[in-house]
Amino acid sequence: MQPINIADYETLAQEKLDPAIWNYYQGGSGDEVTLRANRTAFERYALRPRVLVDVSHCDLSTTVAGTPVTMPILVAPTAGHVLAHPDGELATVRAACAAGTVMIASTVASTSLEDIAAAATGPAWFQLYIRSMDRAKELVLRAEAAGYRAIVLTVDTPRLGNREKDMRYNARRRLFPAANFDEDDFTFSYTGDSLTWEVIGWLRSLTTLPIFLKGILTGEDALLAVEHGVEGIIVSNHGGRQLDESIATLEALPEVVEAVAGRCEVYMDGGIRRGTDILKALALGARAVLVGRPILWGLAVNGEEGARHVLEILRTELELAMALSGRTTLASIDQSVLKRVG
Ligand SMILES: Cc1cc2nc3c(=O)[nH]c(=O)nc-3n(C[C@H](O)[C@H](O)[C@H](O)COP(=O)(O)O)c2cc1C
């Protein structure tokens, strides 16, 4: 089968991957209610297309924390890309750069942050988990020295979610090298459970890079994030892998956008599989979206080319959705394109 959409890549990736890895990638936490909700939330909105608009040219370009990108679609941080393909994160970063967008490299990448940066032909960002302050400080300084353009602190992981597929397959520890750490030091990393909002000031004292918080789901926390002076928020529930039964990201997005009131950038991730999903997220106020699993599926199926193709499919679909809804610029995509139907 020649894959023509993201679902095709999912099917092909499942055929290709060892079940332990497949289940590690696919799994959510608990009963996977949130994992499913991330997808079904999109169906609660229908599109209201406008007609007789000159849509011969649609402009998808924007900036993210000042970095120009050719489309509002970024590569979410995900761990262990060598599980998908031997070229691992090197393939992913090349694909993202070739597509004119940004990869956010995970703390628990299977390639060192320096090697990823060296393979990048454009800007990349670094995702941070803080298990120990010393380790985190070292990672931030290394990331800055390697040329990363932003730090994305993941805040929804004081502990790891209850990922039962991982328990059944014991996938994580057995399968994946975390290249940013010495083998001896290696403990599977997530953000520690004693961190509080003071960590932002500490991070700010270490780096001049823009700071994003990933994993905000409420207006209350969005407000605190703004008060602590972050450059951006990523509305995320970790792809349904942390607190099961937490709110779908598309549902959480409006209250975050409202609380922020333009004072920092807001992105979202979770369940983005179609260009129309992106259109809906932008209409509810996201400046950009991130994609997680689809990139892993692309990598698994065809390495760098597969990851690149996944990005190009999403770009093409978003462009078509904009043309068919009569919105030719990202700025023209507002709530008037949506009708709540569920
Ligand atoms: C296999 C896998 C590994 C992940 N690893 C990380 C990680 O290391 N750091 C992080 O902040 N988020 C991680 N995430 C969450 C993603 O960044 C993102 O929030 C999520 O995948 C988006 O949902 P989607 O997969 O439906 O696109 C991971 C997700 C998956 C599926």
The ligand as a MOL file (V3000), in Angstrom:
LIG
                    3D

  0  0  0     0  0            999 V3000
M  V30 BEGIN CTAB
M  V30 COUNTS 31 33 0 0 0
M  V30 BEGIN ATOM
M  V30 1 C 5.8120 7.2550 22.3160 0
M  V30 2 C 5.6450 8.6190 22.9030 0
M  V30 3 C 6.7070 9.1880 23.5970 0
M  V30 4 C 6.5720 10.4730 24.1330 0
M  V30 5 N 7.6500 11.0310 24.7560 0
M  V30 6 C 7.5440 12.2990 25.2150 0
M  V30 7 C 8.6840 12.9340 25.7910 0
M  V30 8 O 9.7700 12.3650 25.8590 0
M  V30 9 N 8.5270 14.2110 26.2590 0
M  V30 10 C 7.3240 14.8810 26.1790 0
M  V30 11 O 7.2290 16.0220 26.6160 0
M  V30 12 N 6.2510 14.3030 25.6120 0
M  V30 13 C 6.3360 13.0350 25.1320 0
M  V30 14 N 5.2400 12.4720 24.5310 0
M  V30 15 C 4.0060 13.2730 24.3320 0
M  V30 16 C 4.0540 14.0360 22.9970 0
M  V30 17 O 4.9700 15.0910 23.0510 0
M  V30 18 C 2.6980 14.6430 22.6150 0
M  V30 19 O 2.2070 15.4010 23.6760 0
M  V30 20 C 1.6500 13.6160 22.1780 0
M  V30 21 O 2.2310 12.5140 21.5360 0
M  V30 22 C 0.6530 14.2930 21.2450 0
M  V30 23 O -0.3670 13.4470 20.9090 0
M  V30 24 P -0.4150 12.6230 19.5060 0
M  V30 25 O 0.5470 11.4850 19.6660 0
M  V30 26 O -1.8340 12.1720 19.4590 0
M  V30 27 O -0.0420 13.5520 18.3820 0
M  V30 28 C 5.3500 11.1830 23.9950 0
M  V30 29 C 4.2940 10.5860 23.3010 0
M  V30 30 C 4.4290 9.3310 22.7560 0
M  V30 31 C 3.2760 8.7560 21.9840 0
M  V30 END ATOM
M  V30 BEGIN BOND
M  V30 1 1 1 2
M  V30 2 1 2 3
M  V30 3 2 2 30
M  V30 4 2 3 4
M  V30 5 1 4 5
M  V30 6 1 4 28
M  V30 7 2 5 6
M  V30 8 1 6 7
M  V30 9 1 6 13
M  V30 10 2 7 8
M  V30 11 1 7 9
M  V30 12 1 9 10
M  V30 13 2 10 11
M  V30 14 1 10 12
M  V30 15 2 12 13
M  V30 16 1 13 14
M  V30 17 1 14 15
M  V30 18 1 14 28
M  V30 19 1 15 16
M  V30 20 1 16 17
M  V30 21 1 16 18
M  V30 22 1 18 19
M  V30 23 1 18 20
M  V30 24 1 20 21
M  V30 25 1 20 22
M  V30 26 1 22 23
M  V30 27 1 23 24
M  V30 28 2 24 25
M  V30 29 1 24 26
M  V30 30 1 24 27
M  V30 31 2 28 29
M  V30 32 1 29 30
M  V30 33 1 30 31
M  V30 END BOND
M  V30 END CTAB
M  END
